[in-house]
Amino acid sequence: MMLLKINNLCKSFGGLSAVLNFNLEIRENELIGLIGPNGAGKTTVFNLITGVYKPDAGEIIFKGENIGGLPPYVICQKGIARTFQNIRLFNNLTVMENVKIALHKNVPYSLPAALFRLNSFYRGEKEIEEEAIRWLKLFNLDHRREEIASSLPYGEQRRLEIARALATHPTLLILDEPAAGMNPNETLELMELIRRLRDEFKLAILLIEHDMSLVMGVCERIYVLDYGQVIAEGKPEEIRNNKRVIEAYLGEEV
Ligand SMILES: Nc1ncnc2c1ncn2[C@@H]1O[C@H](COP(=O)(O)OP(=O)(O)OP(=O)(O)O)[C@@H](O)[C@H]1O
């Protein structure tokens, strides 16, 4: 079933068309890559989908509803979660607190229960704590539970950011350069993790990545952006041999 359908999306900054008549389709449980040279408009597309920017024109249809221009927290509630190119954790909070914040999107108690500290508040908080621990175990971060997020090694901060995104129970997970700054071993582990998450949580995943081994290794379909426009779309082997794509990367290895 179709999950996300983007029609003729446009966004300019001053006189510059960062995204121009952009179209994309993602079905449930698909793993899609968005690639392109620096400045091609990839992050702008992510910022449009997640409500950071309002589209100038076009539609972003998610589960049949146009979500273009809605605020980020509403888009998150509708089932889209993301990570950022430069990791954005709550640096001064613990690992556990970072995940608990995401779980407070759907608190299992009422406002009066929280204000008057009713039993349902304590029960709800316990449920949140237990779920946070389940997420940390899944991402092999449980032993770091009480550590401050910014003190974690880089690869673990990336994993924590993905755990926090998943704790909002998305149906579409958007990853902006998840392998940036990782060594080849960490990248291999990340590829394994991305495949596992997609299968276990029946997720659709859209990722931007400059690491071609990761994109070609995990994505089923790839969209290639250049100067804000899609210049190619297809399976990894089709993209690898596409003349326009090779030209856009000007001899870079695809
Ligand atoms: N907030 C903004 N204000 C002005 N220009 C912007 C803004 N955001 C992006 N741009 C411009 O839009 C174009 C597309 O940028 P974008 O960050 O989306 O590209 P990208 O494909 O994600 O690049 P990279 O791979 O380097 O991250 C660039 O020319 C960029 O300078």
The ligand as an ORCA input file, in Angstrom:
! r2SCAN-3c Opt
* xyz 0 1
  N      17.621     27.655      4.968
  C      18.212     27.886      3.805
  N      18.427     29.161      3.358
  C      19.018     29.389      2.170
  N      19.464     28.437      1.347
  C      19.299     27.163      1.729
  C      18.675     26.810      2.975
  N      18.657     25.446      3.085
  C      19.235     24.978      1.966
  N      19.618     25.997      1.156
  C      20.253     25.860     -0.168
  O      19.465     24.942     -0.914
  C      20.307     24.086     -1.683
  C      20.031     22.654     -1.311
  O      20.545     22.418     -0.006
  P      20.384     21.051      0.769
  O      21.000     21.223      2.115
  O      18.976     20.601      0.711
  O      21.288     20.078     -0.139
  P      21.809     18.602      0.180
  O      21.568     17.809     -1.060
  O      21.175     18.092      1.432
  O      23.363     18.866      0.376
  P      24.448     18.069      1.273
  O      24.635     16.733      0.644
  O      25.664     18.924      1.138
  O      23.913     18.007      2.669
  C      21.746     24.526     -1.412
  O      22.140     25.393     -2.445
  C      21.650     25.241     -0.088
  O      22.644     26.238      0.032
*
